[in-house]
Amino acid sequence: MLYGALGFVLVAVGLVGAVLPLLPTTIFFILAVPCFARSNARMEAWILDHPQFGAPVRAWIRHGAIPPMAKLMALSGIAIGYGLFAYGARAHPLALGLGGGFMLACAAFVATRPSGPK
């Protein structure tokens, strides 16, 4: 039951991310699939077969791949998100540096994933 509940929470956050800018979507569906694999085969199949979200989720599960357009969107979101944070938060330089380092690490991870099957 816990896996099922967590899967539904992750799907809900993913659906919110589909309509809110800068909140990622696909990662929540990727995280929901193993939860549903242990609790709800129908929901697992729904995610994997979804016309919009299924292909990137399957690419990640099968190949650890992020399609080129998804990479571009993710990297753009990271850059815009950090820019908005740096401009709007008026944060301490240490917070700006730590936030920038974290965002840079995330961007490096995304950029170095394969774009398709190996």
Biopython code that builds the backbone (N, CA, C, O; Angstrom):
import numpy as np
from Bio.PDB.StructureBuilder import StructureBuilder

atoms = [
    (1, "MET", "N", (0.809, -1.199, 0.000)),
    (1, "MET", "CA", (0.000, 0.000, 0.000)),
    (1, "MET", "C", (0.855, 1.266, 0.000)),
    (1, "MET", "O", (0.501, 2.267, -0.624)),
    (2, "LEU", "N", (1.989, 1.208, 0.712)),
    (2, "LEU", "CA", (2.866, 2.366, 0.776)),
    (2, "LEU", "C", (3.424, 2.711, -0.612)),
    (2, "LEU", "O", (3.472, 3.881, -0.991)),
    (3, "TYR", "N", (3.843, 1.693, -1.360)),
    (3, "TYR", "CA", (4.350, 1.947, -2.722)),
    (3, "TYR", "C", (3.269, 2.560, -3.608)),
    (3, "TYR", "O", (3.540, 3.482, -4.378)),
    (4, "GLY", "N", (2.059, 2.052, -3.498)),
    (4, "GLY", "CA", (0.958, 2.599, -4.293)),
    (4, "GLY", "C", (0.673, 4.048, -3.944)),
    (4, "GLY", "O", (0.494, 4.882, -4.831)),
    (5, "ALA", "N", (0.631, 4.346, -2.663)),
    (5, "ALA", "CA", (0.379, 5.725, -2.225)),
    (5, "ALA", "C", (1.488, 6.654, -2.704)),
    (5, "ALA", "O", (1.216, 7.747, -3.200)),
    (6, "LEU", "N", (2.733, 6.222, -2.555)),
    (6, "LEU", "CA", (3.856, 7.035, -3.019)),
    (6, "LEU", "C", (3.788, 7.235, -4.531)),
    (6, "LEU", "O", (4.046, 8.332, -5.026)),
    (7, "GLY", "N", (3.441, 6.180, -5.262)),
    (7, "GLY", "CA", (3.306, 6.292, -6.713)),
    (7, "GLY", "C", (2.273, 7.332, -7.104)),
    (7, "GLY", "O", (2.508, 8.131, -8.011)),
    (8, "PHE", "N", (1.124, 7.331, -6.425)),
    (8, "PHE", "CA", (0.078, 8.311, -6.740)),
    (8, "PHE", "C", (0.513, 9.728, -6.380)),
    (8, "PHE", "O", (0.185, 10.670, -7.103)),
    (9, "VAL", "N", (1.239, 9.900, -5.283)),
    (9, "VAL", "CA", (1.748, 11.226, -4.925)),
    (9, "VAL", "C", (2.724, 11.715, -5.994)),
    (9, "VAL", "O", (2.673, 12.874, -6.406)),
    (10, "LEU", "N", (3.607, 10.832, -6.439)),
    (10, "LEU", "CA", (4.582, 11.211, -7.471)),
    (10, "LEU", "C", (3.890, 11.570, -8.786)),
    (10, "LEU", "O", (4.286, 12.527, -9.451)),
    (11, "VAL", "N", (2.865, 10.815, -9.162)),
    (11, "VAL", "CA", (2.109, 11.135, -10.377)),
    (11, "VAL", "C", (1.412, 12.487, -10.216)),
    (11, "VAL", "O", (1.398, 13.286, -11.152)),
    (12, "ALA", "N", (0.842, 12.749, -9.055)),
    (12, "ALA", "CA", (0.170, 14.031, -8.825)),
    (12, "ALA", "C", (1.151, 15.196, -8.959)),
    (12, "ALA", "O", (0.835, 16.207, -9.587)),
    (13, "VAL", "N", (2.329, 15.055, -8.376)),
    (13, "VAL", "CA", (3.332, 16.123, -8.490)),
    (13, "VAL", "C", (3.771, 16.269, -9.950)),
    (13, "VAL", "O", (3.961, 17.383, -10.437)),
    (14, "GLY", "N", (3.932, 15.139, -10.644)),
    (14, "GLY", "CA", (4.284, 15.196, -12.065)),
    (14, "GLY", "C", (3.233, 15.908, -12.887)),
    (14, "GLY", "O", (3.569, 16.681, -13.784)),
    (15, "LEU", "N", (1.962, 15.663, -12.598)),
    (15, "LEU", "CA", (0.885, 16.334, -13.336)),
    (15, "LEU", "C", (0.866, 17.830, -13.045)),
    (15, "LEU", "O", (0.583, 18.632, -13.935)),
    (16, "VAL", "N", (1.164, 18.208, -11.814)),
    (16, "VAL", "CA", (1.267, 19.633, -11.487)),
    (16, "VAL", "C", (2.435, 20.238, -12.273)),
    (16, "VAL", "O", (2.333, 21.349, -12.794)),
    (17, "GLY", "N", (3.543, 19.497, -12.351)),
    (17, "GLY", "CA", (4.703, 19.967, -13.104)),
    (17, "GLY", "C", (4.420, 20.130, -14.587)),
    (17, "GLY", "O", (5.087, 20.911, -15.266)),
    (18, "ALA", "N", (3.438, 19.400, -15.093)),
    (18, "ALA", "CA", (3.094, 19.516, -16.513)),
    (18, "ALA", "C", (2.473, 20.870, -16.838)),
    (18, "ALA", "O", (2.508, 21.309, -17.987)),
    (19, "VAL", "N", (1.902, 21.537, -15.828)),
    (19, "VAL", "CA", (1.261, 22.829, -16.088)),
    (19, "VAL", "C", (1.999, 24.010, -15.467)),
    (19, "VAL", "O", (1.760, 25.155, -15.851)),
    (20, "LEU", "N", (2.891, 23.752, -14.515)),
    (20, "LEU", "CA", (3.643, 24.841, -13.900)),
    (20, "LEU", "C", (5.033, 24.943, -14.512)),
    (20, "LEU", "O", (5.743, 23.941, -14.593)),
    (21, "PRO", "N", (5.428, 26.121, -14.937)),
    (21, "PRO", "CA", (6.768, 26.263, -15.496)),
    (21, "PRO", "C", (7.840, 26.030, -14.429)),
    (21, "PRO", "O", (7.649, 26.353, -13.257)),
    (22, "LEU", "N", (8.938, 25.479, -14.848)),
    (22, "LEU", "CA", (10.127, 25.232, -14.043)),
    (22, "LEU", "C", (9.997, 24.079, -13.054)),
    (22, "LEU", "O", (10.976, 23.748, -12.385)),
    (23, "LEU", "N", (8.825, 23.456, -12.935)),
    (23, "LEU", "CA", (8.701, 22.263, -12.103)),
    (23, "LEU", "C", (8.804, 21.066, -13.038)),
    (23, "LEU", "O", (7.998, 20.935, -13.959)),
    (24, "PRO", "N", (9.778, 20.193, -12.819)),
    (24, "PRO", "CA", (9.945, 19.070, -13.737)),
    (24, "PRO", "C", (8.758, 18.115, -13.684)),
    (24, "PRO", "O", (8.032, 18.057, -12.691)),
    (25, "THR", "N", (8.577, 17.379, -14.754)),
    (25, "THR", "CA", (7.452, 16.457, -14.864)),
    (25, "THR", "C", (7.926, 15.016, -14.934)),
    (25, "THR", "O", (7.547, 14.185, -14.108)),
    (26, "THR", "N", (8.755, 14.728, -15.923)),
    (26, "THR", "CA", (9.114, 13.347, -16.242)),
    (26, "THR", "C", (9.781, 12.632, -15.079)),
    (26, "THR", "O", (9.536, 11.444, -14.874)),
    (27, "ILE", "N", (10.613, 13.318, -14.316)),
    (27, "ILE", "CA", (11.313, 12.652, -13.221)),
    (27, "ILE", "C", (10.338, 12.047, -12.224)),
    (27, "ILE", "O", (10.608, 10.986, -11.661)),
    (28, "PHE", "N", (9.214, 12.703, -12.000)),
    (28, "PHE", "CA", (8.235, 12.168, -11.050)),
    (28, "PHE", "C", (7.563, 10.917, -11.596)),
    (28, "PHE", "O", (7.245, 9.998, -10.841)),
    (29, "PHE", "N", (7.346, 10.880, -12.911)),
    (29, "PHE", "CA", (6.799, 9.669, -13.526)),
    (29, "PHE", "C", (7.835, 8.540, -13.506)),
    (29, "PHE", "O", (7.489, 7.379, -13.287)),
    (30, "ILE", "N", (9.097, 8.884, -13.735)),
    (30, "ILE", "CA", (10.167, 7.880, -13.667)),
    (30, "ILE", "C", (10.221, 7.280, -12.263)),
    (30, "ILE", "O", (10.376, 6.068, -12.117)),
    (31, "LEU", "N", (10.095, 8.106, -11.244)),
    (31, "LEU", "CA", (10.129, 7.618, -9.869)),
    (31, "LEU", "C", (8.866, 6.834, -9.497)),
    (31, "LEU", "O", (8.912, 5.954, -8.638)),
    (32, "ALA", "N", (7.751, 7.149, -10.139)),
    (32, "ALA", "CA", (6.496, 6.457, -9.834)),
    (32, "ALA", "C", (6.474, 5.040, -10.407)),
    (32, "ALA", "O", (5.841, 4.154, -9.833)),
    (33, "VAL", "N", (7.153, 4.816, -11.528)),
    (33, "VAL", "CA", (7.099, 3.498, -12.179)),
    (33, "VAL", "C", (7.557, 2.370, -11.253)),
    (33, "VAL", "O", (6.839, 1.376, -11.146)),
    (34, "PRO", "N", (8.706, 2.461, -10.576)),
    (34, "PRO", "CA", (9.073, 1.359, -9.676)),
    (34, "PRO", "C", (8.089, 1.176, -8.523)),
    (34, "PRO", "O", (7.891, 0.057, -8.049)),
    (35, "CYS", "N", (7.473, 2.267, -8.069)),
    (35, "CYS", "CA", (6.462, 2.142, -7.008)),
    (35, "CYS", "C", (5.280, 1.324, -7.515)),
    (35, "CYS", "O", (4.791, 0.425, -6.830)),
    (36, "PHE", "N", (4.830, 1.649, -8.723)),
    (36, "PHE", "CA", (3.688, 0.923, -9.277)),
    (36, "PHE", "C", (4.075, -0.485, -9.724)),
    (36, "PHE", "O", (3.224, -1.374, -9.756)),
    (37, "ALA", "N", (5.330, -0.698, -10.066)),
    (37, "ALA", "CA", (5.772, -2.054, -10.426)),
    (37, "ALA", "C", (5.595, -2.996, -9.239)),
    (37, "ALA", "O", (5.416, -4.201, -9.421)),
    (38, "ARG", "N", (5.643, -2.451, -8.027)),
    (38, "ARG", "CA", (5.490, -3.255, -6.811)),
    (38, "ARG", "C", (4.067, -3.231, -6.255)),
    (38, "ARG", "O", (3.761, -3.939, -5.295)),
    (39, "SER", "N", (3.185, -2.405, -6.867)),
    (39, "SER", "CA", (1.876, -2.254, -6.235)),
    (39, "SER", "C", (0.685, -2.211, -7.188)),
    (39, "SER", "O", (-0.407, -2.645, -6.824)),
    (40, "ASN", "N", (0.878, -1.695, -8.404)),
    (40, "ASN", "CA", (-0.271, -1.461, -9.274)),
    (40, "ASN", "C", (0.165, -1.556, -10.729)),
    (40, "ASN", "O", (0.572, -0.560, -11.327)),
    (41, "ALA", "N", (0.079, -2.749, -11.293)),
    (41, "ALA", "CA", (0.537, -2.976, -12.669)),
    (41, "ALA", "C", (-0.230, -2.117, -13.670)),
    (41, "ALA", "O", (0.329, -1.714, -14.690)),
    (42, "ARG", "N", (-1.484, -1.835, -13.395)),
    (42, "ARG", "CA", (-2.278, -1.022, -14.320)),
    (42, "ARG", "C", (-1.741, 0.408, -14.396)),
    (42, "ARG", "O", (-1.660, 0.977, -15.485)),
    (43, "MET", "N", (-1.376, 0.992, -13.259)),
    (43, "MET", "CA", (-0.813, 2.347, -13.269)),
    (43, "MET", "C", (0.586, 2.366, -13.889)),
    (43, "MET", "O", (0.952, 3.320, -14.576)),
    (44, "GLU", "N", (1.361, 1.315, -13.642)),
    (44, "GLU", "CA", (2.677, 1.219, -14.276)),
    (44, "GLU", "C", (2.510, 1.222, -15.791)),
    (44, "GLU", "O", (3.221, 1.941, -16.493)),
    (45, "ALA", "N", (1.582, 0.430, -16.294)),
    (45, "ALA", "CA", (1.334, 0.369, -17.736)),
    (45, "ALA", "C", (0.806, 1.706, -18.251)),
    (45, "ALA", "O", (1.150, 2.120, -19.358)),
    (46, "TRP", "N", (-0.020, 2.382, -17.466)),
    (46, "TRP", "CA", (-0.560, 3.678, -17.882)),
    (46, "TRP", "C", (0.570, 4.681, -18.112)),
    (46, "TRP", "O", (0.569, 5.411, -19.104)),
    (47, "ILE", "N", (1.528, 4.711, -17.192)),
    (47, "ILE", "CA", (2.654, 5.639, -17.346)),
    (47, "ILE", "C", (3.499, 5.243, -18.554)),
    (47, "ILE", "O", (3.813, 6.089, -19.392)),
    (48, "LEU", "N", (3.864, 3.980, -18.651)),
    (48, "LEU", "CA", (4.742, 3.532, -19.737)),
    (48, "LEU", "C", (4.097, 3.686, -21.109)),
    (48, "LEU", "O", (4.800, 3.876, -22.102)),
    (49, "ASP", "N", (2.769, 3.609, -21.181)),
    (49, "ASP", "CA", (2.066, 3.714, -22.460)),
    (49, "ASP", "C", (1.483, 5.105, -22.703)),
    (49, "ASP", "O", (0.823, 5.326, -23.718)),
    (50, "HIS", "N", (1.717, 6.039, -21.791)),
    (50, "HIS", "CA", (1.144, 7.376, -21.931)),
    (50, "HIS", "C", (1.676, 8.025, -23.210)),
    (50, "HIS", "O", (2.877, 7.959, -23.474)),
    (51, "PRO", "N", (0.802, 8.653, -24.012)),
    (51, "PRO", "CA", (1.253, 9.225, -25.285)),
    (51, "PRO", "C", (2.282, 10.345, -25.154)),
    (51, "PRO", "O", (3.110, 10.523, -26.047)),
    (52, "GLN", "N", (2.244, 11.098, -24.065)),
    (52, "GLN", "CA", (3.189, 12.201, -23.919)),
    (52, "GLN", "C", (4.367, 11.847, -23.024)),
    (52, "GLN", "O", (5.505, 12.176, -23.359)),
    (53, "PHE", "N", (4.133, 11.197, -21.915)),
    (53, "PHE", "CA", (5.181, 10.947, -20.937)),
    (53, "PHE", "C", (5.814, 9.569, -21.053)),
    (53, "PHE", "O", (6.898, 9.351, -20.513)),
    (54, "GLY", "N", (5.177, 8.644, -21.734)),
    (54, "GLY", "CA", (5.658, 7.268, -21.791)),
    (54, "GLY", "C", (7.012, 7.106, -22.446)),
    (54, "GLY", "O", (7.874, 6.403, -21.919)),
    (55, "ALA", "N", (7.215, 7.748, -23.594)),
    (55, "ALA", "CA", (8.477, 7.563, -24.333)),
    (55, "ALA", "C", (9.702, 8.004, -23.526)),
    (55, "ALA", "O", (10.671, 7.248, -23.453)),
    (56, "PRO", "N", (9.697, 9.194, -22.920)),
    (56, "PRO", "CA", (10.886, 9.561, -22.135)),
    (56, "PRO", "C", (11.089, 8.679, -20.910)),
    (56, "PRO", "O", (12.225, 8.416, -20.516)),
    (57, "VAL", "N", (10.000, 8.224, -20.308)),
    (57, "VAL", "CA", (10.133, 7.332, -19.149)),
    (57, "VAL", "C", (10.747, 6.004, -19.588)),
    (57, "VAL", "O", (11.652, 5.489, -18.931)),
    (58, "ARG", "N", (10.254, 5.450, -20.700)),
    (58, "ARG", "CA", (10.817, 4.189, -21.216)),
    (58, "ARG", "C", (12.277, 4.362, -21.619)),
    (58, "ARG", "O", (13.089, 3.470, -21.374)),
    (59, "ALA", "N", (12.627, 5.498, -22.237)),
    (59, "ALA", "CA", (14.020, 5.745, -22.642)),
    (59, "ALA", "C", (14.942, 5.756, -21.425)),
    (59, "ALA", "O", (16.052, 5.227, -21.475)),
    (60, "TRP", "N", (14.479, 6.357, -20.339)),
    (60, "TRP", "CA", (15.300, 6.394, -19.133)),
    (60, "TRP", "C", (15.433, 4.999, -18.525)),
    (60, "TRP", "O", (16.532, 4.577, -18.166)),
    (61, "ILE", "N", (14.321, 4.293, -18.412)),
    (61, "ILE", "CA", (14.343, 2.970, -17.781)),
    (61, "ILE", "C", (15.192, 1.990, -18.580)),
    (61, "ILE", "O", (15.960, 1.223, -17.999)),
    (62, "ARG", "N", (15.069, 2.004, -19.883)),
    (62, "ARG", "CA", (15.770, 1.022, -20.725)),
    (62, "ARG", "C", (17.229, 1.382, -20.990)),
    (62, "ARG", "O", (18.087, 0.501, -21.054)),
    (63, "HIS", "N", (17.513, 2.684, -21.146)),
    (63, "HIS", "CA", (18.849, 3.071, -21.613)),
    (63, "HIS", "C", (19.521, 4.149, -20.759)),
    (63, "HIS", "O", (20.660, 4.526, -21.035)),
    (64, "GLY", "N", (18.845, 4.644, -19.741)),
    (64, "GLY", "CA", (19.400, 5.762, -18.981)),
    (64, "GLY", "C", (19.547, 6.991, -19.852)),
    (64, "GLY", "O", (20.429, 7.822, -19.632)),
    (65, "ALA", "N", (18.671, 7.103, -20.850)),
    (65, "ALA", "CA", (18.793, 8.147, -21.865)),
    (65, "ALA", "C", (17.808, 9.281, -21.635)),
    (65, "ALA", "O", (16.706, 9.077, -21.127)),
    (66, "ILE", "N", (18.228, 10.469, -22.017)),
    (66, "ILE", "CA", (17.366, 11.646, -22.007)),
    (66, "ILE", "C", (17.341, 12.162, -23.441)),
    (66, "ILE", "O", (18.381, 12.553, -23.971)),
    (67, "PRO", "N", (16.164, 12.169, -24.082)),
    (67, "PRO", "CA", (16.085, 12.646, -25.474)),
    (67, "PRO", "C", (16.607, 14.079, -25.608)),
    (67, "PRO", "O", (16.505, 14.864, -24.666)),
    (68, "PRO", "N", (17.162, 14.422, -26.765)),
    (68, "PRO", "CA", (17.782, 15.745, -26.947)),
    (68, "PRO", "C", (16.870, 16.926, -26.593)),
    (68, "PRO", "O", (17.321, 17.873, -25.949)),
    (69, "MET", "N", (15.618, 16.887, -26.995)),
    (69, "MET", "CA", (14.722, 18.010, -26.681)),
    (69, "MET", "C", (14.479, 18.099, -25.178)),
    (69, "MET", "O", (14.388, 19.198, -24.630)),
    (70, "ALA", "N", (14.376, 16.966, -24.516)),
    (70, "ALA", "CA", (14.197, 16.970, -23.061)),
    (70, "ALA", "C", (15.444, 17.528, -22.372)),
    (70, "ALA", "O", (15.336, 18.254, -21.384)),
    (71, "LYS", "N", (16.623, 17.190, -22.893)),
    (71, "LYS", "CA", (17.861, 17.761, -22.341)),
    (71, "LYS", "C", (17.853, 19.271, -22.477)),
    (71, "LYS", "O", (18.164, 19.992, -21.529)),
    (72, "LEU", "N", (17.492, 19.746, -23.668)),
    (72, "LEU", "CA", (17.460, 21.185, -23.906)),
    (72, "LEU", "C", (16.491, 21.875, -22.950)),
    (72, "LEU", "O", (16.807, 22.919, -22.379)),
    (73, "MET", "N", (15.311, 21.284, -22.781)),
    (73, "MET", "CA", (14.320, 21.867, -21.879)),
    (73, "MET", "C", (14.820, 21.834, -20.427)),
    (73, "MET", "O", (14.663, 22.812, -19.695)),
    (74, "ALA", "N", (15.413, 20.724, -20.016)),
    (74, "ALA", "CA", (15.914, 20.612, -18.642)),
    (74, "ALA", "C", (17.035, 21.615, -18.387)),
    (74, "ALA", "O", (17.028, 22.306, -17.368)),
    (75, "LEU", "N", (17.982, 21.698, -19.291)),
    (75, "LEU", "CA", (19.097, 22.621, -19.107)),
    (75, "LEU", "C", (18.631, 24.076, -19.141)),
    (75, "LEU", "O", (19.141, 24.917, -18.401)),
    (76, "SER", "N", (17.662, 24.364, -20.002)),
    (76, "SER", "CA", (17.093, 25.719, -20.044)),
    (76, "SER", "C", (16.374, 26.028, -18.738)),
    (76, "SER", "O", (16.510, 27.125, -18.195)),
    (77, "GLY", "N", (15.616, 25.073, -18.236)),
    (77, "GLY", "CA", (14.909, 25.264, -16.973)),
    (77, "GLY", "C", (15.860, 25.487, -15.809)),
    (77, "GLY", "O", (15.607, 26.318, -14.937)),
    (78, "ILE", "N", (16.948, 24.742, -15.804)),
    (78, "ILE", "CA", (17.955, 24.917, -14.747)),
    (78, "ILE", "C", (18.551, 26.321, -14.812)),
    (78, "ILE", "O", (18.677, 26.997, -13.791)),
    (79, "ALA", "N", (18.913, 26.749, -16.006)),
    (79, "ALA", "CA", (19.510, 28.075, -16.165)),
    (79, "ALA", "C", (18.526, 29.182, -15.801)),
    (79, "ALA", "O", (18.883, 30.126, -15.097)),
    (80, "ILE", "N", (17.296, 29.068, -16.278)),
    (80, "ILE", "CA", (16.281, 30.085, -15.969)),
    (80, "ILE", "C", (15.971, 30.081, -14.474)),
    (80, "ILE", "O", (15.852, 31.138, -13.856)),
    (81, "GLY", "N", (15.842, 28.901, -13.906)),
    (81, "GLY", "CA", (15.552, 28.798, -12.475)),
    (81, "GLY", "C", (16.633, 29.441, -11.627)),
    (81, "GLY", "O", (16.339, 30.165, -10.676)),
    (82, "TYR", "N", (17.894, 29.172, -11.975)),
    (82, "TYR", "CA", (18.978, 29.778, -11.213)),
    (82, "TYR", "C", (19.010, 31.295, -11.436)),
    (82, "TYR", "O", (19.241, 32.062, -10.502)),
    (83, "GLY", "N", (18.779, 31.711, -12.668)),
    (83, "GLY", "CA", (18.755, 33.141, -12.949)),
    (83, "GLY", "C", (17.679, 33.866, -12.144)),
    (83, "GLY", "O", (17.927, 34.935, -11.588)),
    (84, "LEU", "N", (16.492, 33.283, -12.086)),
    (84, "LEU", "CA", (15.410, 33.882, -11.297)),
    (84, "LEU", "C", (15.763, 33.900, -9.804)),
    (84, "LEU", "O", (15.495, 34.875, -9.102)),
    (85, "PHE", "N", (16.363, 32.816, -9.340)),
    (85, "PHE", "CA", (16.788, 32.756, -7.942)),
    (85, "PHE", "C", (17.825, 33.837, -7.660)),
    (85, "PHE", "O", (17.699, 34.581, -6.687)),
    (86, "ALA", "N", (18.843, 33.925, -8.503)),
    (86, "ALA", "CA", (19.929, 34.887, -8.278)),
    (86, "ALA", "C", (19.412, 36.318, -8.335)),
    (86, "ALA", "O", (19.846, 37.171, -7.561)),
    (87, "TYR", "N", (18.493, 36.578, -9.244)),
    (87, "TYR", "CA", (17.967, 37.934, -9.394)),
    (87, "TYR", "C", (16.963, 38.284, -8.303)),
    (87, "TYR", "O", (17.018, 39.369, -7.723)),
    (88, "GLY", "N", (16.052, 37.366, -8.030)),
    (88, "GLY", "CA", (14.935, 37.693, -7.157)),
    (88, "GLY", "C", (15.162, 37.444, -5.683)),
    (88, "GLY", "O", (14.528, 38.097, -4.854)),
    (89, "ALA", "N", (16.031, 36.537, -5.328)),
    (89, "ALA", "CA", (16.170, 36.163, -3.920)),
    (89, "ALA", "C", (17.040, 37.134, -3.134)),
    (89, "ALA", "O", (16.917, 37.221, -1.912)),
    (90, "ARG", "N", (17.895, 37.845, -3.799)),
    (90, "ARG", "CA", (18.829, 38.729, -3.111)),
    (90, "ARG", "C", (19.528, 37.961, -1.989)),
    (90, "ARG", "O", (19.644, 38.421, -0.853)),
    (91, "ALA", "N", (19.977, 36.790, -2.362)),
    (91, "ALA", "CA", (20.554, 35.857, -1.399)),
    (91, "ALA", "C", (22.006, 36.223, -1.071)),
    (91, "ALA", "O", (22.675, 36.950, -1.805)),
    (92, "HIS", "N", (22.449, 35.697, 0.040)),
    (92, "HIS", "CA", (23.833, 35.825, 0.466)),
    (92, "HIS", "C", (24.722, 35.175, -0.596)),
    (92, "HIS", "O", (24.322, 34.176, -1.194)),
    (93, "PRO", "N", (25.911, 35.714, -0.842)),
    (93, "PRO", "CA", (26.798, 35.124, -1.852)),
    (93, "PRO", "C", (27.080, 33.634, -1.626)),
    (93, "PRO", "O", (27.247, 32.887, -2.590)),
    (94, "LEU", "N", (27.134, 33.203, -0.382)),
    (94, "LEU", "CA", (27.351, 31.782, -0.107)),
    (94, "LEU", "C", (26.174, 30.949, -0.619)),
    (94, "LEU", "O", (26.367, 29.888, -1.213)),
    (95, "ALA", "N", (24.963, 31.436, -0.385)),
    (95, "ALA", "CA", (23.767, 30.734, -0.883)),
    (95, "ALA", "C", (23.755, 30.724, -2.413)),
    (95, "ALA", "O", (23.394, 29.721, -3.028)),
    (96, "LEU", "N", (24.146, 31.829, -3.013)),
    (96, "LEU", "CA", (24.220, 31.873, -4.480)),
    (96, "LEU", "C", (25.241, 30.866, -4.998)),
    (96, "LEU", "O", (24.999, 30.184, -5.993)),
    (97, "GLY", "N", (26.374, 30.777, -4.326)),
    (97, "GLY", "CA", (27.409, 29.834, -4.743)),
    (97, "GLY", "C", (26.989, 28.391, -4.549)),
    (97, "GLY", "O", (27.198, 27.558, -5.430)),
    (98, "LEU", "N", (26.395, 28.088, -3.398)),
    (98, "LEU", "CA", (25.938, 26.721, -3.133)),
    (98, "LEU", "C", (24.813, 26.330, -4.099)),
    (98, "LEU", "O", (24.809, 25.233, -4.656)),
    (99, "GLY", "N", (23.870, 27.243, -4.283)),
    (99, "GLY", "CA", (22.784, 26.979, -5.232)),
    (99, "GLY", "C", (23.312, 26.802, -6.641)),
    (99, "GLY", "O", (22.884, 25.905, -7.367)),
    (100, "GLY", "N", (24.241, 27.660, -7.024)),
    (100, "GLY", "CA", (24.842, 27.552, -8.359)),
    (100, "GLY", "C", (25.612, 26.257, -8.537)),
    (100, "GLY", "O", (25.552, 25.637, -9.599)),
    (101, "GLY", "N", (26.335, 25.845, -7.506)),
    (101, "GLY", "CA", (27.068, 24.576, -7.582)),
    (101, "GLY", "C", (26.139, 23.388, -7.719)),
    (101, "GLY", "O", (26.406, 22.472, -8.496)),
    (102, "PHE", "N", (25.034, 23.398, -6.958)),
    (102, "PHE", "CA", (24.060, 22.320, -7.053)),
    (102, "PHE", "C", (23.432, 22.286, -8.442)),
    (102, "PHE", "O", (23.314, 21.224, -9.053)),
    (103, "MET", "N", (23.030, 23.462, -8.938)),
    (103, "MET", "CA", (22.422, 23.532, -10.272)),
    (103, "MET", "C", (23.416, 23.095, -11.347)),
    (103, "MET", "O", (23.040, 22.422, -12.307)),
    (104, "LEU", "N", (24.669, 23.474, -11.186)),
    (104, "LEU", "CA", (25.690, 23.076, -12.156)),
    (104, "LEU", "C", (25.892, 21.564, -12.144)),
    (104, "LEU", "O", (26.054, 20.950, -13.198)),
    (105, "ALA", "N", (25.882, 20.965, -10.963)),
    (105, "ALA", "CA", (26.006, 19.510, -10.869)),
    (105, "ALA", "C", (24.816, 18.823, -11.540)),
    (105, "ALA", "O", (24.990, 17.833, -12.251)),
    (106, "CYS", "N", (23.623, 19.342, -11.318)),
    (106, "CYS", "CA", (22.431, 18.783, -11.971)),
    (106, "CYS", "C", (22.523, 18.931, -13.479)),
    (106, "CYS", "O", (22.204, 18.000, -14.219)),
    (107, "ALA", "N", (22.953, 20.087, -13.933)),
    (107, "ALA", "CA", (23.085, 20.318, -15.375)),
    (107, "ALA", "C", (24.133, 19.380, -15.985)),
    (107, "ALA", "O", (23.934, 18.855, -17.080)),
    (108, "ALA", "N", (25.236, 19.173, -15.282)),
    (108, "ALA", "CA", (26.273, 18.262, -15.782)),
    (108, "ALA", "C", (25.733, 16.836, -15.881)),
    (108, "ALA", "O", (26.022, 16.124, -16.843)),
    (109, "PHE", "N", (24.954, 16.424, -14.890)),
    (109, "PHE", "CA", (24.364, 15.086, -14.925)),
    (109, "PHE", "C", (23.460, 14.933, -16.150)),
    (109, "PHE", "O", (23.570, 13.958, -16.893)),
    (110, "VAL", "N", (22.576, 15.892, -16.350)),
    (110, "VAL", "CA", (21.647, 15.844, -17.489)),
    (110, "VAL", "C", (22.426, 15.839, -18.810)),
    (110, "VAL", "O", (22.141, 15.045, -19.707)),
    (111, "ALA", "N", (23.404, 16.728, -18.914)),
    (111, "ALA", "CA", (24.151, 16.874, -20.173)),
    (111, "ALA", "C", (24.959, 15.632, -20.529)),
    (111, "ALA", "O", (25.198, 15.369, -21.708)),
    (112, "THR", "N", (25.377, 14.874, -19.538)),
    (112, "THR", "CA", (26.235, 13.720, -19.822)),
    (112, "THR", "C", (25.460, 12.411, -20.000)),
    (112, "THR", "O", (26.070, 11.374, -20.259)),
    (113, "ARG", "N", (24.154, 12.435, -19.870)),
    (113, "ARG", "CA", (23.368, 11.215, -20.130)),
    (113, "ARG", "C", (23.306, 10.987, -21.627)),
    (113, "ARG", "O", (23.335, 11.941, -22.405)),
    (114, "PRO", "N", (23.220, 9.715, -22.043)),
    (114, "PRO", "CA", (23.069, 9.462, -23.478)),
    (114, "PRO", "C", (21.749, 10.016, -23.989)),
    (114, "PRO", "O", (20.797, 10.201, -23.231)),
    (115, "SER", "N", (21.712, 10.276, -25.288)),
    (115, "SER", "CA", (20.498, 10.827, -25.898)),
    (115, "SER", "C", (19.570, 9.743, -26.439)),
    (115, "SER", "O", (18.421, 10.021, -26.782)),
    (116, "GLY", "N", (20.057, 8.532, -26.514)),
    (116, "GLY", "CA", (19.243, 7.435, -27.028)),
    (116, "GLY", "C", (19.920, 6.119, -26.737)),
    (116, "GLY", "O", (20.889, 6.070, -25.979)),
    (117, "PRO", "N", (19.416, 5.039, -27.337)),
    (117, "PRO", "CA", (20.022, 3.724, -27.101)),
    (117, "PRO", "C", (21.497, 3.730, -27.471)),
    (117, "PRO", "O", (21.923, 4.400, -28.412)),
    (118, "LYS", "N", (22.261, 2.966, -26.705)),
    (118, "LYS", "CA", (23.710, 2.899, -26.935)),
    (118, "LYS", "C", (24.025, 1.991, -28.093)),
    (118, "LYS", "O", (25.194, 1.811, -28.436)),
]
sb = StructureBuilder()
sb.init_structure("model")
sb.init_model(0)
sb.init_chain("A")
sb.init_seg("    ")
for serial, (resi, resn, name, xyz) in enumerate(atoms, 1):
    if name == "N":
        sb.init_residue(resn, " ", resi, " ")
    sb.init_atom(name, np.array(xyz, "f"), 0.0, 1.0, " ", f" {name:<3s}", serial, name[0])
structure = sb.get_structure()
